[in-house]
């Protein structure tokens, strides 16, 4: 890998490869500097295409990249082996089952969550902003993987990539209440979910720990091997794009694939 990137620290099989790009090493000027991979953020599309080509060139084992049109929903796009061309699909998670296929989500504060099974025959990555997290994008991804490979969720691993941390993730009281109200339906103690929100210095606002909420949702769905968390996209200006911090900014790619 020629680009600067983060690699998950998780006990995945060796042939499961995953990474998160940083903002360094691309062709885009400020405020998208420099490895912006998003086509929807106002950057010159020719530069974005050069950045995407650089990413692909850095992954010689990847033949096909599944890009998504993300809408904060809960749809999982499954990449079936053998199709000739991968068009961009509207979804907030993607799963791959064959060597050479890669699933990608883009973020700039939302939480990317990587998945694979312990045999390394299926892998996925999900884009979890608070709306998608609340509505079930993680559960939808887990359901798709377990159904495809006929295995229990306990045989899945998960890794949480860089996202906005509770030091900066201020949300309204209605967001906190929505998660608390949804807890029982997900098999989670409402008090545990409530503990992921700390009162803000601003009246009526709460600081949300998206990592803790995601961990509770993953555990309730049956996953015990949960890794990652603890980074903050807002705090780390050098490595990460952040919409909350900058408004107009680029997007990082969280990518997972299987190799031969």
C-alpha positions, 0 to 999 in steps of 0.5 A: 500500500503506497498511501497513508492509511490505517489498518484494523487491529483485529484478529481477522484471517490473513486474506481479509484485508481492510484499511481506512484512507487518511486525508494525505497523499492526493491531488485535491487542494484546500479545503478538500486537501488532499486525498478526497475520494468523495464526488459529492462535496464540491471538489473538482471531479477530475481531481477526485478521479485521480485520487480514486485511481491512485487508491486503486493503483495502490491495491493490486489485488483488487479488481473491482471496487463497489462504490456507494451512493450513501443515504443514511439508510440500512440497505446492504449492497451484496457484491455477487461474484462474477458480474462484469461491471460494478455500478454505483449502488444506493446503500450504506453498507456493502458485502463481498464474497470473492477474492478481488472484490472490494467494498467501500464506504466513505465518511467524514465523522460518521462511523465505519464498521468493518465485518468479516466471518472467522473463516474469511469467506465474507466481509463487509463495511457499513456507514453508520451515522446516527440515523443509520445506526438508530434505524439498523444499518449494523443489524442489516449488515449482520443479517446479510452476512449470516444469511449468506454464509448460514452462520451465527453472528458469534462467528463474525468479527467487527472493527470500528474505524475513526469517527467523531468522538463524544468530546465533539459529538453534540446531539439534541435531546430528541436523538438521545430519546430515540436511542433510549426508546429503541433500546428494548426492541434491540434487546439492550437495557435502556439504562446502558444506552442512556449512559452513552449520552452525557449532558452538554454544557449547552442546554438541551444538548447531549454528547453522544458516544457513538462508539459505545452505542455501536458496541452495544448494538453489535453485542445485542446482535450477537457479536462478541469479537468487537474491536477498534473505537476511541479515535476522533475525526474532529480532533485529528486535523492532520489525518482525518476529514471532518464535516462537523469541524470544517463544513466543506471538506473531503471524504475518507474511504473505508475499504475491505476485500478478500485476497487469494 
